[in-house]
Amino acid sequence: MKPHSLLVLHRRLALVFAPFLVLQALTGSMLLYRDDLASLLQPATSSAQEEPAPVSALYAAARRAAPDSAPQRLYLPPAPGSAVVAQMRHGDGTLDYALIDPASGMVLSRGSIWRYPLHAAQELHLRLNAGNFGLLLVCIYGAALAMLAVTGLWHWWPGKRRVLKALKIPDRTPQRMKLRMWHRSSGALMSAALVILSVSGVLTALPNFAAAGPAPVDGLVPTAATIDAAVALAGARFSDGPMRDIRFRPDGTIAVNFRAPRAGPWAVDTAVVDPSAPGTLRAIPHEADDALWTVTYPIHTGSIIGPGGRWIMLLLAAGLLFLSLSGPLQWWRARANRKPRS
C-alpha cells in the first residue's frame, strides 16, 4: 500500500509549479530550434552577398542604439541575410536588444527583450529574466520536476510483472477516467527522461549564478582598433569555424566564440583577448573546456545522441506540457465534483 502522503506531495508540487513547467516546456521548445526560428522571426537584410562590416562598426552601432547602456554581446547571424543581434545591459541589470545590418552597420530595430521572442525565451528559460533570484527559482522548479517524476512513478508502480498491463488504457475505461489514466501512463513512460532533463538543466544553470548580476555600464570601453585587433587575433587561432558571438566583459576582456560543429551544434571554441596586453590570447578549444555546461548542455538539449536528439527533446517537452496541464485539470475536476450541489 502506497502512503497517501506521497500522492498529496505530488499533487501539491504540481499545483505550485505547473505554470512554471508549462513556461519551461514552451521556451525550451523554441530554443531547440532557435537558429531555424531566427530566420523566420528576424527581418531579412539586403546584405547577404555583401562584405560584412568590421565588428567595431557593429559595436559602435549598438552603442548608438542605446547610449545609456553597455553592449555586452553581439550574436552574429546564423545564416546569410539575417541580422546581427546586439545585447545591451543597463546599470540596473535590464537588457535591451538591437538588430543591426551586418554589412552596413545600420540599426534595424531596437527595444526591450519582449520585442524579440527568441531572446525573451532564452532569458525566461534560464532565469525568468530576473537575475539571480530568477535563476534560483528555475533551479527550484527544476528540482521539483525531478521530485514530481519520482513520486509519480513511485505512486503508480504496480510491480515488475504488471507494468505492461498498468500502462494500457482499456477502451471500456469511462470517459471521466481516461485523462487520469493517460496522465499516469505517460508520466510513467517519461519519468526517467524527465529526471535526466531536470537534473541536467539545474546543473547547466548553477554556474550562471556568478554571471547573473548587473554588469557595470561605466566600465572599460574598447576602441575600434582594439576590437578589430582582438577579433583578428582570435580568428587567426580558430580559423575552421565561423564566429558565433562576441562578448564584451566588464573587466575589459573580449571573448570570441567560434562554432565547433565537430563536437555538436552547440559546441564552441573560445578565444579570450585582453586588450591591456596586446598580442596575448587565451585559447580554449571545445575539447579543453572543463566548464560543467559542456557536459550537461548536450544532455539537456538531446544533441548528445545526434541530430535527431532535438526531435526527441521536442516530444519530451510536449509530454511535459501535457502532464503540467492535465494534472491540475484533474485536481480541478475532482474539486468541482466534491462541491455540494445547491
N, C-alpha and C positions, 0 to 999 in steps of 0.2 A: 504494500500500500504506500503510495507516494504521499509525503506530507502536504497538507493543504497550503501551508505557508509558502511552499515553493511556487505554487500557482499564483498566490497572492503577490509574491515578489515579482514574478514575471509580468503580471498584469500592471502593477504599479510602475515598473520601469518602462513598460511600453507606453503607458498613458503620458508619462512625463517626457519621454524622449522621442516619441513618434514624429512630431513636427520637424525636429532636427534631423532625424534619419531620412525623412522624405526629402529635405533640403540636400542632404549629402548624396542621396541617390540621383537626384536631378542634376546637381552641379558636377558630380563625378562623371556622369554620362556625357555631359558637354565637354569636359576636359579630355576624355578619352579620344575625342575627335576634334581636338582644338584646332589643329592646322587645317583640317578639311573645312571646318565651320568658319575659320578666319577668312578663307577665300570667298565665302558667301556673304558674311556679315560686314566685312570691311569694304569701304569704297575702293573701286579699282582706280589705278593711276594710269597716266599716259606714258609711263617711263619704262615699260617692260624691256625695251630694246636699248635704252639709253645707258650711258655710263653712270654708275651710282655716285652720288655726292660723297665727299670725304666725311668721315664720322664726326669731325669737328663741326662741319656745317649742320649736321643733324642735331648735335648737342646745342649749338647756338640757336637753332630753331626752337628747340624745347625750352630754352631759357626765355626766348621772346614770347612764347606761348603763355608762360606762367612766370613772370618776373619775380614774384614773391615766394617762389618755391625752388627747390634744388633738384635738377634732373638726377634721377637715381639709376635709371636703367633704360636702355634702348633695345627693343626687340626688333631684330631685322626680319624682313618679310620671308615667310616660309616658301613662297612661290613668286615667280616673276609677275610684276603687275600689281602686287599687293603693297600696302603702305607700311612704313616703319611706325612702331608704336613706342612712344616715349612715356615713361612713368616718372612723375614728379611728386616729391613729398614735401608737404608743408611742415612748419615747425611743430604743429600740434599732432603730427602723425597722419593726417588725412592725405589721401592720394588724389592727384589729378592725372589725366591722360591726354595725349595729343596724338593725332595721326599725321604723319609727315610724308610727303612725296620723297621717295628715296633718291631721285635724280635731281630735282630742283631744290629740295630743302624747304618747299612751301608747306606751311601748316594747313592741313585739310580740314581738321576739326579739333576742338578742344573741349573738355568737360570733365565732370566728376566720374568716378568709377561706374556709376549707374548708367552712364551713357554707352558703356562698352561691355556688352553682356559676357564675353569670354573672360575678361579680366575681373569682372564682378564675380563670376562663377569661381574663379581661382581664389580670390580673397575670401569669399564666403566658405568655400570648401576647406580652406586651410585654417582660417582664423576668424570667420564671421565678420571680417572687416572691422575687428575690434581689438587689434593689438594682442598683447599677452593674455588679457582676460578672455578674449575670444578664442585664442589658441588653447587655453586651459579648458574652456567649455568643450571644444572639439575633442580634446583628449578624454574628457569625462564621458561624453556620449559615445566615443569610440569604445571605451571600456564597457559602457552599458550595453552596447551591441553584442559584445562577446558574452556578457552575462545573460542576455536575452537568448542567445543561441544555445548556450549550455543549459540554462534552466528549462527552456522549451523542449530540448531534446531529452533531458532527464525526465521531465514530466510525461512526455509522450512514450518513452521507451517501453516496448511491450515484451522484451526478451528476444534473444537471438532467433529462436525458432518461429517467431510470429512477426518479424519485421516486414516481410513482403506482404503479408496479409493486412497488416496495420496500415500500410501505405496506400492500399487500394481504397477507392471510393465507390461503393456499390451503387448501381443505377437506382436501386429501390430506396436509397437514402432520402429522407424527407427534405424538401427544398430548404427549409429553415436551418437544417443541419449541414448543408453542403459547404457553406462558406467556412464553418469551423473546421470541417474535415480537410478542405483544401488548404487552409491555413496551417493545420498541424502537419499534413503530409509534405507540403512544400517547405515548411520550416525545417522539418527533419532532414529532408534531402539536402538542404542548403547549409545546415548548421556548421559543418566543418569548414566550408568555404567562407562563411560569414565570420567565423573566429579568425581565420587567416587574414581576411580582409581588414577586420578591425584592428588586430594586433599590428599588422604591417603599416596601417595608416597612422596609428598612435606613435609607433617607433619612427616613422618618417617625419612626423610633426614635432616631436620632442626637441630636436636640435634647433628648431626655429625660435625657441624662447629667447635665445641670445640675440637674435636679429629682428625681433618684432617691435622693439621700442622705436620711438621717433628719432629720426636722424637729424643732426643739426643742419639748418639751412645755410647759415653763415660759415660754412666750412671752407675748405680749400677749393678754389675754382680753377680748374685746369685751363691752360691756354690752348688755342687751336693747334699750335705746333706741338705741344706736349701730348695732346690726344692723338694726333695723327702719327707721331713717332711711336707712341705706345702700341697703337693698333698695328703698325707696320712691323714692329719687333715681335709682337705676338703672332702675326700672320706668317712671319718667316719661320717660326718654331713649329707651328701646326698648319702646314700648307695643304694637308689632304682633305680637310673638311671645311664646309662653309661656316662663316660666323653665325652663331645663333643669337647671341645678345652680348651687350657690353654693360658692365656695372661700374658705376662711379661711387666708390666707397667713401664714407665720412672721413677716413684717415688720409684721403688723397690718392690712394692706390686705385688703379684701373684694372678690373678683371674682365678678360675677354673669353667667352665660352664658344668653342667650336663644336659643331655636331660630330659625333663619332659613331656613325651608323654600323661600324664593325661590331659594336657591343650592344646595339639595340637602338630603338628610335629615340629614347630619352637620354642616352649617354652623351657626355661631353668631355672634351679635353679643355683644360683651363690654363690660361696664361695670366699671371698677375704681374703687373708692371708698377714700379714705384717711381713716379716722376722725379722724386728728390734724389734718386740715384740713377741718372741716365745710363741706358745701355744694359741695366741689370734686369733679369726676368726670372720669375719662379714658375717653372713649367710643371703642370700636374696632368699627365696623361690619365685617361679614364682608368687604366689598369693599376695605376699607382695611387688612386684616390681612395683613402680609407674612411671617407665620410659614411656614416650609417645609411644615408639615403641611397647610396649606390647599391646596397644590398636589398633594402626594404622596398624601394620605389618600383623596381621591376616586378616584384611580387604583387604589390598593391595594384599595379596597372595591368597585370597579366602578360606583360611583354617578355617575362622570363620564359614563357613557353612558345614564343614566336609570334609572327604577325597575326595569327588567329586569336591570340590571347585577349585582345581588347574586345572581341565579339563575345567571348565567354564572360568577361567582366561586365559587358553591357547587359547580358542576360541576368547576371547576378544582381546588378543594380535594379533591373526590372523586378526581380524577385523580392529584393529588399523593399522596393516601393509597394509591392502588393502586400507584403507582410505588415508594413508600417501603417497601411490604410485599413486592411481587413481586421487586424487585431482590435484597434479602438472601435471599429464599426460593430464587431461582435459584442464588445462591452456595452456600447450604447444601446444595441438591440435588447440585450438581456436586462439592462436597467429600465428601459421603456416598458418591457413586459412585466417587470416587478411592480410598477406603479399601480396603485389601486385605481380601478375604473370608477368614475363618478356616475 
